[in-house]
Amino acid sequence: MAFELQMLGVAVLIGLVHLLAAALAGVSQRGLKWSAGPRDEPVPVSGLAARLERAFANYRESFPFFAAAVLVAYLGGRFGSLTLIGSGLYVGGRIAFLPLYALGAPWVRSIAWAVSFTGIFLTLLALVV
């Protein structure tokens, strides 16, 4: 299997880690009764739980672009050095992003985000060069 498709699979796993981390942290503040209930009334969270929810929201914003870029590059026969580097950068940036966001590290977290964004950009660039 191509490296880029493997990275897409890893990116799915990263998304599941985001989901699980945010869910567990939210339950720890909201309680099992609220989490298992209809959730009609929103209960805000703070601190780590809020950061994990925001990190997951950020992940959900970028992942579809990455997935689409990899799949279009694959279907178009455009895999090469740009997609190889791009997919590696996206996954590496996203692996770093979650713990950095959870720790509240503002500048380094932004660098990790920029690395992942660069990965998407390079993967897309392969479609036109």
N, CA, C and O atoms as CSV, one atom per row, in Angstrom:
chain,resi,resn,atom,element,x,y,z
A,1,MET,N,N,0.846,-1.182,0.000
A,1,MET,CA,C,0.000,0.000,0.000
A,1,MET,C,C,0.888,1.241,0.000
A,1,MET,O,O,1.922,1.269,0.668
A,2,ALA,N,N,0.496,2.240,-0.731
A,2,ALA,CA,C,1.261,3.475,-0.828
A,2,ALA,C,C,1.367,4.164,0.531
A,2,ALA,O,O,0.442,4.118,1.342
A,3,PHE,N,N,2.496,4.792,0.757
A,3,PHE,CA,C,2.738,5.515,2.014
A,3,PHE,C,C,1.637,6.533,2.294
A,3,PHE,O,O,1.175,6.652,3.429
A,4,GLU,N,N,1.215,7.266,1.266
A,4,GLU,CA,C,0.195,8.294,1.444
A,4,GLU,C,C,-1.120,7.697,1.937
A,4,GLU,O,O,-1.794,8.290,2.779
A,5,LEU,N,N,-1.487,6.525,1.417
A,5,LEU,CA,C,-2.705,5.864,1.887
A,5,LEU,C,C,-2.531,5.335,3.303
A,5,LEU,O,O,-3.479,5.327,4.088
A,6,GLN,N,N,-1.318,4.894,3.630
A,6,GLN,CA,C,-1.050,4.491,5.013
A,6,GLN,C,C,-1.196,5.686,5.952
A,6,GLN,O,O,-1.747,5.558,7.046
A,7,MET,N,N,-0.702,6.846,5.520
A,7,MET,CA,C,-0.821,8.055,6.332
A,7,MET,C,C,-2.283,8.475,6.488
A,7,MET,O,O,-2.673,8.997,7.532
A,8,LEU,N,N,-3.079,8.252,5.464
A,8,LEU,CA,C,-4.509,8.525,5.571
A,8,LEU,C,C,-5.132,7.623,6.637
A,8,LEU,O,O,-5.957,8.076,7.430
A,9,GLY,N,N,-4.747,6.372,6.656
A,9,GLY,CA,C,-5.222,5.460,7.702
A,9,GLY,C,C,-4.776,5.894,9.085
A,9,GLY,O,O,-5.557,5.844,10.035
A,10,VAL,N,N,-3.523,6.321,9.208
A,10,VAL,CA,C,-3.022,6.815,10.495
A,10,VAL,C,C,-3.795,8.065,10.913
A,10,VAL,O,O,-4.091,8.257,12.093
A,11,ALA,N,N,-4.118,8.910,9.936
A,11,ALA,CA,C,-4.881,10.125,10.239
A,11,ALA,C,C,-6.269,9.785,10.779
A,11,ALA,O,O,-6.784,10.489,11.647
A,12,VAL,N,N,-6.870,8.721,10.277
A,12,VAL,CA,C,-8.155,8.270,10.828
A,12,VAL,C,C,-7.973,7.854,12.283
A,12,VAL,O,O,-8.793,8.194,13.136
A,13,LEU,N,N,-6.909,7.126,12.564
A,13,LEU,CA,C,-6.640,6.721,13.954
A,13,LEU,C,C,-6.408,7.933,14.856
A,13,LEU,O,O,-6.860,7.953,16.001
A,14,ILE,N,N,-5.711,8.931,14.345
A,14,ILE,CA,C,-5.494,10.155,15.124
A,14,ILE,C,C,-6.840,10.798,15.444
A,14,ILE,O,O,-7.049,11.277,16.559
A,15,GLY,N,N,-7.741,10.811,14.488
A,15,GLY,CA,C,-9.075,11.356,14.723
A,15,GLY,C,C,-9.808,10.598,15.813
A,15,GLY,O,O,-10.487,11.202,16.644
A,16,LEU,N,N,-9.677,9.286,15.818
A,16,LEU,CA,C,-10.321,8.485,16.864
A,16,LEU,C,C,-9.712,8.770,18.242
A,16,LEU,O,O,-10.424,8.784,19.246
A,17,VAL,N,N,-8.406,8.995,18.285
A,17,VAL,CA,C,-7.758,9.362,19.547
A,17,VAL,C,C,-8.299,10.710,20.030
A,17,VAL,O,O,-8.588,10.877,21.215
A,18,HIS,N,N,-8.435,11.665,19.116
A,18,HIS,CA,C,-9.025,12.958,19.458
A,18,HIS,C,C,-10.420,12.776,20.043
A,18,HIS,O,O,-10.744,13.340,21.088
A,19,LEU,N,N,-11.236,11.989,19.363
A,19,LEU,CA,C,-12.607,11.751,19.804
A,19,LEU,C,C,-12.639,11.142,21.198
A,19,LEU,O,O,-13.375,11.608,22.068
A,20,LEU,N,N,-11.856,10.120,21.404
A,20,LEU,CA,C,-11.838,9.437,22.702
A,20,LEU,C,C,-11.322,10.346,23.809
A,20,LEU,O,O,-11.888,10.374,24.902
A,21,ALA,N,N,-10.257,11.086,23.538
A,21,ALA,CA,C,-9.705,11.989,24.561
A,21,ALA,C,C,-10.717,13.060,24.947
A,21,ALA,O,O,-10.907,13.337,26.131
A,22,ALA,N,N,-11.364,13.662,23.957
A,22,ALA,CA,C,-12.352,14.705,24.243
A,22,ALA,C,C,-13.550,14.128,24.990
A,22,ALA,O,O,-14.058,14.745,25.926
A,23,ALA,N,N,-13.995,12.957,24.582
A,23,ALA,CA,C,-15.151,12.336,25.229
A,23,ALA,C,C,-14.853,11.987,26.684
A,23,ALA,O,O,-15.658,12.277,27.569
A,24,LEU,N,N,-13.715,11.373,26.931
A,24,LEU,CA,C,-13.374,10.979,28.300
A,24,LEU,C,C,-13.183,12.191,29.209
A,24,LEU,O,O,-13.623,12.191,30.358
A,25,ALA,N,N,-12.529,13.212,28.686
A,25,ALA,CA,C,-12.335,14.424,29.490
A,25,ALA,C,C,-13.667,15.112,29.757
A,25,ALA,O,O,-13.880,15.645,30.846
A,26,GLY,N,N,-14.565,15.106,28.774
A,26,GLY,CA,C,-15.878,15.707,28.965
A,26,GLY,C,C,-16.707,14.960,29.992
A,26,GLY,O,O,-17.384,15.579,30.813
A,27,VAL,N,N,-16.660,13.643,29.954
A,27,VAL,CA,C,-17.401,12.830,30.931
A,27,VAL,C,C,-16.885,13.088,32.338
A,27,VAL,O,O,-17.655,13.106,33.298
A,28,SER,N,N,-15.581,13.288,32.453
A,28,SER,CA,C,-15.018,13.506,33.789
A,28,SER,C,C,-15.556,14.786,34.422
A,28,SER,O,O,-15.620,14.884,35.647
A,29,GLN,N,N,-15.948,15.776,33.600
A,29,GLN,CA,C,-16.505,17.017,34.146
A,29,GLN,C,C,-18.031,17.031,34.152
A,29,GLN,O,O,-18.646,17.558,35.079
A,30,ARG,N,N,-18.634,16.461,33.131
A,30,ARG,CA,C,-20.090,16.507,33.016
A,30,ARG,C,C,-20.783,15.385,33.762
A,30,ARG,O,O,-21.935,15.525,34.174
A,31,GLY,N,N,-20.089,14.277,33.937
A,31,GLY,CA,C,-20.658,13.130,34.623
A,31,GLY,C,C,-21.297,12.146,33.660
A,31,GLY,O,O,-21.672,12.499,32.542
A,32,LEU,N,N,-21.416,10.904,34.113
A,32,LEU,CA,C,-21.985,9.846,33.284
A,32,LEU,C,C,-23.468,10.055,33.009
A,32,LEU,O,O,-23.948,9.737,31.921
A,33,LYS,N,N,-24.200,10.590,33.991
A,33,LYS,CA,C,-25.641,10.777,33.811
A,33,LYS,C,C,-25.909,11.712,32.634
A,33,LYS,O,O,-26.764,11.422,31.797
A,34,TRP,N,N,-25.194,12.817,32.565
A,34,TRP,CA,C,-25.394,13.752,31.462
A,34,TRP,C,C,-24.939,13.124,30.151
A,34,TRP,O,O,-25.624,13.232,29.134
A,35,SER,N,N,-23.778,12.466,30.177
A,35,SER,CA,C,-23.214,11.898,28.957
A,35,SER,C,C,-24.089,10.792,28.370
A,35,SER,O,O,-24.164,10.641,27.151
A,36,ALA,N,N,-24.750,10.019,29.232
A,36,ALA,CA,C,-25.603,8.929,28.765
A,36,ALA,C,C,-27.018,9.408,28.470
A,36,ALA,O,O,-27.810,8.678,27.876
A,37,GLY,N,N,-27.334,10.615,28.878
A,37,GLY,CA,C,-28.682,11.148,28.692
A,37,GLY,C,C,-28.886,11.801,27.339
A,37,GLY,O,O,-28.058,11.649,26.442
A,38,PRO,N,N,-29.989,12.531,27.187
A,38,PRO,CA,C,-30.331,13.144,25.899
A,38,PRO,C,C,-29.532,14.409,25.583
A,38,PRO,O,O,-29.577,14.894,24.452
A,39,ARG,N,N,-28.815,14.944,26.544
A,39,ARG,CA,C,-27.970,16.130,26.357
A,39,ARG,C,C,-28.759,17.334,25.852
A,39,ARG,O,O,-28.272,18.117,25.036
A,40,ASP,N,N,-29.989,17.463,26.354
A,40,ASP,CA,C,-30.842,18.585,25.949
A,40,ASP,C,C,-30.286,19.921,26.409
A,40,ASP,O,O,-30.388,20.918,25.694
A,41,GLU,N,N,-29.708,19.945,27.579
A,41,GLU,CA,C,-29.130,21.162,28.133
A,41,GLU,C,C,-27.611,21.077,28.019
A,41,GLU,O,O,-27.002,20.177,28.596
A,42,PRO,N,N,-26.994,21.997,27.284
A,42,PRO,CA,C,-25.528,21.948,27.173
A,42,PRO,C,C,-24.855,22.235,28.521
A,42,PRO,O,O,-25.288,23.102,29.281
A,43,VAL,N,N,-23.809,21.499,28.785
A,43,VAL,CA,C,-23.011,21.705,29.992
A,43,VAL,C,C,-21.586,22.009,29.537
A,43,VAL,O,O,-20.893,21.130,29.025
A,44,PRO,N,N,-21.151,23.251,29.723
A,44,PRO,CA,C,-19.797,23.597,29.279
A,44,PRO,C,C,-18.733,22.919,30.131
A,44,PRO,O,O,-18.968,22.574,31.290
A,45,VAL,N,N,-17.583,22.738,29.546
A,45,VAL,CA,C,-16.437,22.203,30.262
A,45,VAL,C,C,-15.348,23.264,30.263
A,45,VAL,O,O,-15.427,24.258,29.541
A,46,SER,N,N,-14.339,23.038,31.078
A,46,SER,CA,C,-13.244,24.009,31.162
A,46,SER,C,C,-11.915,23.268,31.227
A,46,SER,O,O,-11.869,22.041,31.321
A,47,GLY,N,N,-10.854,24.033,31.176
A,47,GLY,CA,C,-9.518,23.469,31.324
A,47,GLY,C,C,-9.187,22.455,30.250
A,47,GLY,O,O,-9.434,22.673,29.064
A,48,LEU,N,N,-8.623,21.341,30.688
A,48,LEU,CA,C,-8.173,20.301,29.770
A,48,LEU,C,C,-9.305,19.792,28.880
A,48,LEU,O,O,-9.116,19.621,27.675
A,49,ALA,N,N,-10.473,19.551,29.462
A,49,ALA,CA,C,-11.597,19.033,28.673
A,49,ALA,C,C,-11.972,20.005,27.559
A,49,ALA,O,O,-12.239,19.580,26.435
A,50,ALA,N,N,-11.995,21.283,27.851
A,50,ALA,CA,C,-12.325,22.281,26.828
A,50,ALA,C,C,-11.245,22.333,25.748
A,50,ALA,O,O,-11.553,22.450,24.562
A,51,ARG,N,N,-9.991,22.247,26.158
A,51,ARG,CA,C,-8.905,22.261,25.163
A,51,ARG,C,C,-8.980,21.034,24.252
A,51,ARG,O,O,-8.756,21.138,23.046
A,52,LEU,N,N,-9.296,19.873,24.830
A,52,LEU,CA,C,-9.404,18.661,24.020
A,52,LEU,C,C,-10.586,18.741,23.054
A,52,LEU,O,O,-10.496,18.255,21.927
A,53,GLU,N,N,-11.686,19.347,23.482
A,53,GLU,CA,C,-12.822,19.525,22.573
A,53,GLU,C,C,-12.466,20.478,21.436
A,53,GLU,O,O,-12.832,20.240,20.285
A,54,ARG,N,N,-11.752,21.557,21.758
A,54,ARG,CA,C,-11.344,22.499,20.699
A,54,ARG,C,C,-10.338,21.859,19.753
A,54,ARG,O,O,-10.390,22.091,18.545
A,55,ALA,N,N,-9.427,21.061,20.289
A,55,ALA,CA,C,-8.447,20.371,19.435
A,55,ALA,C,C,-9.160,19.408,18.487
A,55,ALA,O,O,-8.794,19.304,17.317
A,56,PHE,N,N,-10.164,18.714,18.985
A,56,PHE,CA,C,-10.922,17.789,18.140
A,56,PHE,C,C,-11.694,18.548,17.067
A,56,PHE,O,O,-11.761,18.109,15.920
A,57,ALA,N,N,-12.272,19.679,17.435
A,57,ALA,CA,C,-12.977,20.503,16.446
A,57,ALA,C,C,-12.003,20.958,15.355
A,57,ALA,O,O,-12.342,20.950,14.172
A,58,ASN,N,N,-10.806,21.351,15.755
A,58,ASN,CA,C,-9.798,21.772,14.789
A,58,ASN,C,C,-9.425,20.611,13.876
A,58,ASN,O,O,-9.255,20.797,12.671
A,59,TYR,N,N,-9.300,19.426,14.438
A,59,TYR,CA,C,-8.970,18.250,13.637
A,59,TYR,C,C,-10.059,17.971,12.606
A,59,TYR,O,O,-9.774,17.688,11.443
A,60,ARG,N,N,-11.318,18.056,13.055
A,60,ARG,CA,C,-12.443,17.807,12.142
A,60,ARG,C,C,-12.484,18.831,11.007
A,60,ARG,O,O,-13.011,18.545,9.931
A,61,GLU,N,N,-11.935,20.007,11.241
A,61,GLU,CA,C,-11.896,21.020,10.187
A,61,GLU,C,C,-10.847,20.699,9.123
A,61,GLU,O,O,-11.073,20.951,7.939
A,62,SER,N,N,-9.706,20.147,9.530
A,62,SER,CA,C,-8.623,19.930,8.570
A,62,SER,C,C,-8.636,18.551,7.926
A,62,SER,O,O,-8.205,18.411,6.781
A,63,PHE,N,N,-9.114,17.540,8.620
A,63,PHE,CA,C,-9.024,16.174,8.104
A,63,PHE,C,C,-9.704,15.989,6.747
A,63,PHE,O,O,-9.123,15.340,5.878
A,64,PRO,N,N,-10.911,16.530,6.523
A,64,PRO,CA,C,-11.530,16.311,5.202
A,64,PRO,C,C,-10.692,16.852,4.045
A,64,PRO,O,O,-10.676,16.258,2.967
A,65,PHE,N,N,-10.002,17.960,4.254
A,65,PHE,CA,C,-9.145,18.510,3.207
A,65,PHE,C,C,-7.978,17.572,2.914
A,65,PHE,O,O,-7.631,17.333,1.757
A,66,PHE,N,N,-7.377,17.042,3.988
A,66,PHE,CA,C,-6.273,16.103,3.811
A,66,PHE,C,C,-6.746,14.838,3.104
A,66,PHE,O,O,-6.116,14.380,2.151
A,67,ALA,N,N,-7.857,14.278,3.574
A,67,ALA,CA,C,-8.370,13.047,2.969
A,67,ALA,C,C,-8.687,13.255,1.496
A,67,ALA,O,O,-8.338,12.424,0.658
A,68,ALA,N,N,-9.347,14.362,1.183
A,68,ALA,CA,C,-9.678,14.635,-0.216
A,68,ALA,C,C,-8.418,14.798,-1.056
A,68,ALA,O,O,-8.339,14.279,-2.169
A,69,ALA,N,N,-7.440,15.514,-0.528
A,69,ALA,CA,C,-6.200,15.731,-1.283
A,69,ALA,C,C,-5.498,14.407,-1.576
A,69,ALA,O,O,-5.046,14.181,-2.698
A,70,VAL,N,N,-5.405,13.541,-0.584
A,70,VAL,CA,C,-4.746,12.247,-0.786
A,70,VAL,C,C,-5.522,11.402,-1.786
A,70,VAL,O,O,-4.928,10.803,-2.683
A,71,LEU,N,N,-6.830,11.348,-1.642
A,71,LEU,CA,C,-7.633,10.508,-2.531
A,71,LEU,C,C,-7.624,11.019,-3.967
A,71,LEU,O,O,-7.550,10.222,-4.902
A,72,VAL,N,N,-7.698,12.336,-4.158
A,72,VAL,CA,C,-7.644,12.888,-5.514
A,72,VAL,C,C,-6.266,12.634,-6.131
A,72,VAL,O,O,-6.164,12.283,-7.306
A,73,ALA,N,N,-5.216,12.811,-5.340
A,73,ALA,CA,C,-3.867,12.539,-5.850
A,73,ALA,C,C,-3.725,11.066,-6.223
A,73,ALA,O,O,-3.112,10.742,-7.240
A,74,TYR,N,N,-4.275,10.191,-5.424
A,74,TYR,CA,C,-4.211,8.760,-5.722
A,74,TYR,C,C,-4.977,8.431,-7.006
A,74,TYR,O,O,-4.455,7.775,-7.907
A,75,LEU,N,N,-6.217,8.897,-7.067
A,75,LEU,CA,C,-7.047,8.600,-8.231
A,75,LEU,C,C,-6.493,9.226,-9.508
A,75,LEU,O,O,-6.684,8.693,-10.601
A,76,GLY,N,N,-5.810,10.354,-9.365
A,76,GLY,CA,C,-5.227,11.022,-10.524
A,76,GLY,C,C,-3.835,10.534,-10.871
A,76,GLY,O,O,-3.209,11.044,-11.801
A,77,GLY,N,N,-3.349,9.552,-10.133
A,77,GLY,CA,C,-2.015,9.029,-10.409
A,77,GLY,C,C,-0.916,10.054,-10.157
A,77,GLY,O,O,0.085,10.075,-10.873
A,78,ARG,N,N,-1.092,10.904,-9.148
A,78,ARG,CA,C,-0.156,11.998,-8.893
A,78,ARG,C,C,0.735,11.758,-7.674
A,78,ARG,O,O,1.423,12.681,-7.238
A,79,PHE,N,N,0.743,10.562,-7.120
A,79,PHE,CA,C,1.611,10.291,-5.982
A,79,PHE,C,C,3.063,10.470,-6.399
A,79,PHE,O,O,3.472,10.037,-7.477
A,80,GLY,N,N,3.826,11.104,-5.541
A,80,GLY,CA,C,5.240,11.337,-5.793
A,80,GLY,C,C,5.859,11.966,-4.563
A,80,GLY,O,O,5.334,11.831,-3.459
A,81,SER,N,N,6.962,12.646,-4.748
A,81,SER,CA,C,7.681,13.200,-3.600
A,81,SER,C,C,6.856,14.243,-2.845
A,81,SER,O,O,6.932,14.312,-1.618
A,82,LEU,N,N,6.076,15.049,-3.550
A,82,LEU,CA,C,5.267,16.063,-2.860
A,82,LEU,C,C,4.189,15.425,-1.984
A,82,LEU,O,O,3.967,15.866,-0.856
A,83,THR,N,N,3.527,14.403,-2.491
A,83,THR,CA,C,2.487,13.756,-1.682
A,83,THR,C,C,3.100,12.943,-0.543
A,83,THR,O,O,2.524,12.844,0.540
A,84,LEU,N,N,4.257,12.371,-0.795
A,84,LEU,CA,C,4.965,11.617,0.244
A,84,LEU,C,C,5.327,12.541,1.405
A,84,LEU,O,O,5.026,12.247,2.563
A,85,ILE,N,N,5.969,13.649,1.085
A,85,ILE,CA,C,6.363,14.609,2.123
A,85,ILE,C,C,5.118,15.250,2.749
A,85,ILE,O,O,5.033,15.397,3.968
A,86,GLY,N,N,4.163,15.625,1.907
A,86,GLY,CA,C,2.962,16.283,2.398
A,86,GLY,C,C,2.165,15.426,3.363
A,86,GLY,O,O,1.737,15.915,4.408
A,87,SER,N,N,1.960,14.174,3.038
A,87,SER,CA,C,1.187,13.315,3.928
A,87,SER,C,C,1.939,13.049,5.234
A,87,SER,O,O,1.334,12.956,6.302
A,88,GLY,N,N,3.262,12.928,5.133
A,88,GLY,CA,C,4.065,12.761,6.351
A,88,GLY,C,C,4.011,13.988,7.240
A,88,GLY,O,O,3.923,13.875,8.462
A,89,LEU,N,N,4.065,15.167,6.623
A,89,LEU,CA,C,3.978,16.404,7.406
A,89,LEU,C,C,2.617,16.556,8.070
A,89,LEU,O,O,2.531,16.952,9.232
A,90,TYR,N,N,1.553,16.242,7.334
A,90,TYR,CA,C,0.225,16.365,7.922
A,90,TYR,C,C,0.112,15.465,9.152
A,90,TYR,O,O,-0.283,15.919,10.226
A,91,VAL,N,N,0.454,14.211,8.991
A,91,VAL,CA,C,0.315,13.267,10.105
A,91,VAL,C,C,1.249,13.640,11.254
A,91,VAL,O,O,0.838,13.611,12.414
A,92,GLY,N,N,2.499,13.988,10.949
A,92,GLY,CA,C,3.428,14.380,12.012
A,92,GLY,C,C,2.954,15.608,12.760
A,92,GLY,O,O,3.017,15.653,13.989
A,93,GLY,N,N,2.479,16.607,12.025
A,93,GLY,CA,C,1.959,17.819,12.664
A,93,GLY,C,C,0.760,17.523,13.535
A,93,GLY,O,O,0.619,18.080,14.624
A,94,ARG,N,N,-0.109,16.642,13.054
A,94,ARG,CA,C,-1.311,16.311,13.822
A,94,ARG,C,C,-1.004,15.447,15.039
A,94,ARG,O,O,-1.685,15.557,16.059
A,95,ILE,N,N,-0.007,14.604,14.951
A,95,ILE,CA,C,0.398,13.822,16.130
A,95,ILE,C,C,0.906,14.765,17.214
A,95,ILE,O,O,0.609,14.578,18.394
A,96,ALA,N,N,1.666,15.772,16.816
A,96,ALA,CA,C,2.194,16.729,17.791
A,96,ALA,C,C,1.120,17.674,18.310
A,96,ALA,O,O,1.187,18.116,19.457
A,97,PHE,N,N,0.134,17.988,17.482
A,97,PHE,CA,C,-0.853,19.015,17.811
A,97,PHE,C,C,-1.671,18.674,19.056
A,97,PHE,O,O,-1.854,19.531,19.921
A,98,LEU,N,N,-2.160,17.454,19.161
A,98,LEU,CA,C,-3.059,17.105,20.268
A,98,LEU,C,C,-2.409,17.292,21.634
A,98,LEU,O,O,-2.975,18.001,22.466
A,99,PRO,N,N,-1.257,16.697,21.907
A,99,PRO,CA,C,-0.686,16.915,23.244
A,99,PRO,C,C,-0.285,18.368,23.482
A,99,PRO,O,O,-0.384,18.864,24.604
A,100,LEU,N,N,0.166,19.049,22.435
A,100,LEU,CA,C,0.539,20.455,22.604
A,100,LEU,C,C,-0.683,21.306,22.942
A,100,LEU,O,O,-0.607,22.197,23.788
A,101,TYR,N,N,-1.796,21.035,22.289
A,101,TYR,CA,C,-3.031,21.771,22.585
A,101,TYR,C,C,-3.510,21.424,23.990
A,101,TYR,O,O,-3.919,22.304,24.747
A,102,ALA,N,N,-3.459,20.145,24.335
A,102,ALA,CA,C,-3.897,19.715,25.666
A,102,ALA,C,C,-3.076,20.384,26.770
A,102,ALA,O,O,-3.605,20.726,27.828
A,103,LEU,N,N,-1.780,20.567,26.513
A,103,LEU,CA,C,-0.903,21.213,27.502
A,103,LEU,C,C,-1.043,22.733,27.496
A,103,LEU,O,O,-0.546,23.407,28.399
A,104,GLY,N,N,-1.714,23.273,26.485
A,104,GLY,CA,C,-1.885,24.720,26.409
A,104,GLY,C,C,-0.642,25.442,25.921
A,104,GLY,O,O,-0.416,26.596,26.287
A,105,ALA,N,N,0.169,24.785,25.102
A,105,ALA,CA,C,1.404,25.383,24.576
A,105,ALA,C,C,1.074,26.213,23.338
A,105,ALA,O,O,0.936,25.652,22.251
A,106,PRO,N,N,0.943,27.533,23.474
A,106,PRO,CA,C,0.403,28.345,22.369
A,106,PRO,C,C,1.252,28.415,21.112
A,106,PRO,O,O,0.721,28.139,20.036
A,107,TRP,N,N,2.510,28.757,21.167
A,107,TRP,CA,C,3.300,28.955,19.942
A,107,TRP,C,C,3.706,27.652,19.296
A,107,TRP,O,O,3.640,27.519,18.074
A,108,VAL,N,N,4.118,26.709,20.078
A,108,VAL,CA,C,4.548,25.424,19.526
A,108,VAL,C,C,3.356,24.708,18.909
A,108,VAL,O,O,3.487,24.057,17.872
A,109,ARG,N,N,2.194,24.826,19.542
A,109,ARG,CA,C,0.973,24.234,18.991
A,109,ARG,C,C,0.680,24.827,17.613
A,109,ARG,O,O,0.307,24.110,16.684
A,110,SER,N,N,0.850,26.127,17.496
A,110,SER,CA,C,0.603,26.787,16.215
A,110,SER,C,C,1.588,26.322,15.144
A,110,SER,O,O,1.232,26.218,13.970
A,111,ILE,N,N,2.811,26.045,15.548
A,111,ILE,CA,C,3.799,25.526,14.598
A,111,ILE,C,C,3.380,24.137,14.129
A,111,ILE,O,O,3.492,23.825,12.944
A,112,ALA,N,N,2.898,23.297,15.052
A,112,ALA,CA,C,2.432,21.962,14.671
A,112,ALA,C,C,1.269,22.066,13.695
A,112,ALA,O,O,1.192,21.297,12.737
A,113,TRP,N,N,0.365,23.011,13.929
A,113,TRP,CA,C,-0.752,23.217,13.015
A,113,TRP,C,C,-0.222,23.637,11.639
A,113,TRP,O,O,-0.680,23.133,10.614
A,114,ALA,N,N,0.738,24.555,11.623
A,114,ALA,CA,C,1.300,25.042,10.357
A,114,ALA,C,C,1.990,23.914,9.591
A,114,ALA,O,O,1.923,23.865,8.363
A,115,VAL,N,N,2.644,23.020,10.305
A,115,VAL,CA,C,3.280,21.863,9.659
A,115,VAL,C,C,2.217,21.001,8.984
A,115,VAL,O,O,2.390,20.577,7.841
A,116,SER,N,N,1.112,20.741,9.694
A,116,SER,CA,C,0.058,19.913,9.104
A,116,SER,C,C,-0.599,20.615,7.916
A,116,SER,O,O,-0.928,19.971,6.920
A,117,PHE,N,N,-0.789,21.930,8.018
A,117,PHE,CA,C,-1.355,22.690,6.904
A,117,PHE,C,C,-0.425,22.643,5.693
A,117,PHE,O,O,-0.882,22.500,4.559
A,118,THR,N,N,0.867,22.763,5.934
A,118,THR,CA,C,1.854,22.666,4.856
A,118,THR,C,C,1.753,21.305,4.180
A,118,THR,O,O,1.897,21.200,2.962
A,119,GLY,N,N,1.509,20.271,4.965
A,119,GLY,CA,C,1.339,18.935,4.401
A,119,GLY,C,C,0.163,18.858,3.445
A,119,GLY,O,O,0.265,18.255,2.376
A,120,ILE,N,N,-0.956,19.469,3.824
A,120,ILE,CA,C,-2.116,19.497,2.925
A,120,ILE,C,C,-1.759,20.271,1.656
A,120,ILE,O,O,-2.059,19.830,0.546
A,121,PHE,N,N,-1.122,21.418,1.827
A,121,PHE,CA,C,-0.759,22.255,0.687
A,121,PHE,C,C,0.158,21.507,-0.284
A,121,PHE,O,O,-0.061,21.551,-1.495
A,122,LEU,N,N,1.173,20.828,0.231
A,122,LEU,CA,C,2.084,20.083,-0.645
A,122,LEU,C,C,1.375,18.965,-1.373
A,122,LEU,O,O,1.639,18.710,-2.548
A,123,THR,N,N,0.472,18.296,-0.675
A,123,THR,CA,C,-0.291,17.207,-1.313
A,123,THR,C,C,-1.140,17.761,-2.441
A,123,THR,O,O,-1.241,17.144,-3.501
A,124,LEU,N,N,-1.753,18.920,-2.225
A,124,LEU,CA,C,-2.537,19.551,-3.280
A,124,LEU,C,C,-1.652,20.071,-4.416
A,124,LEU,O,O,-2.032,20.022,-5.586
A,125,LEU,N,N,-0.494,20.559,-4.059
A,125,LEU,CA,C,0.431,21.080,-5.068
A,125,LEU,C,C,0.803,20.003,-6.077
A,125,LEU,O,O,1.030,20.296,-7.251
A,126,ALA,N,N,0.865,18.763,-5.620
A,126,ALA,CA,C,1.198,17.650,-6.509
A,126,ALA,C,C,0.164,17.479,-7.619
A,126,ALA,O,O,0.449,16.854,-8.640
A,127,LEU,N,N,-1.009,18.020,-7.430
A,127,LEU,CA,C,-2.056,17.889,-8.445
A,127,LEU,C,C,-1.832,18.814,-9.637
A,127,LEU,O,O,-2.363,18.588,-10.723
A,128,VAL,N,N,-1.031,19.866,-9.415
A,128,VAL,CA,C,-0.878,20.860,-10.480
A,128,VAL,C,C,0.541,20.966,-11.032
A,128,VAL,O,O,0.750,21.649,-12.035
A,129,VAL,N,N,1.511,20.321,-10.417
A,129,VAL,CA,C,2.889,20.406,-10.921
A,129,VAL,C,C,3.322,19.065,-11.501
A,129,VAL,O,O,4.451,18.933,-11.976
